[in-house]
Amino acid sequence: MSKYSRAMPAFSEYDAPHSEPALGLAYKPRKSPCRGYGAQVYERTYMYFCCSCNDGPKTYNMQPVCVNCQHKACKYCNYVKH
């Protein structure tokens, strides 16, 4: 073994699976069927005001149940256009 050679790890840090940060907020690119890594995909959000306690605006995707009055979002809750 020469003084410049060293043992290589089984895989490099780039081959290792992504590790999750404490809050799970890391950006993970998704494979695009067209080429390499594609653009980030965003999900449509629905916002509303609770019809029971008028709290809001709330994001339905994150809070389908009102945290103040435990009311489940319904058709009478006021939809917010954005």
ZIDANOR-V666267 format. One record per residue. N is the residue number from 1. RES is the residue in one letter. PSI is psi in whole degrees, -180 to 180 (none if undefined). OMEGA is omega as a letter, one per 20 degrees, with the letter a starting at -180 (999 if undefined). Layout:
N/RES/PSI/OMEGA
N/RES/PSI/OMEGA
This chain:
1/M/132/r
2/S/167/a
3/K/-15/a
4/Y/-13/a
5/S/147/r
6/R/160/a
7/A/132/r
8/M/142/r
9/P/164/a
10/A/-34/r
11/F/155/a
12/S/171/r
13/E/-22/r
14/Y/-24/r
15/D/-16/a
16/A/147/r
17/P/151/r
18/H/134/r
19/S/143/a
20/E/132/r
21/P/174/a
22/A/-40/a
23/L/0/r
24/G/36/a
25/L/13/a
26/A/144/r
27/Y/126/r
28/K/111/r
29/P/145/r
30/R/146/r
31/K/131/r
32/S/139/r
33/P/-20/a
34/C/-55/a
35/R/135/r
36/G/-129/r
37/Y/131/a
38/G/-173/r
39/A/160/r
40/Q/141/a
41/V/127/r
42/Y/144/r
43/E/141/r
44/R/137/r
45/T/144/r
46/Y/125/a
47/M/148/a
48/Y/162/r
49/F/136/a
50/C/131/a
51/C/-15/a
52/S/-45/a
53/C/0/a
54/N/23/r
55/D/144/r
56/G/-173/j
57/P/147/r
58/K/150/r
59/T/117/a
60/Y/-37/a
61/N/-31/a
62/M/-33/a
63/Q/79/r
64/P/-14/r
65/V/133/a
66/C/132/a
67/V/-18/r
68/N/-48/a
69/C/3/r
70/Q/22/r
71/H/131/r
72/K/133/a
73/A/133/a
74/C/-176/a
75/K/-15/r
76/Y/-12/r
77/C/143/a
78/N/116/r
79/Y/136/r
80/V/125/r
81/K/135/r
82/H/none/999
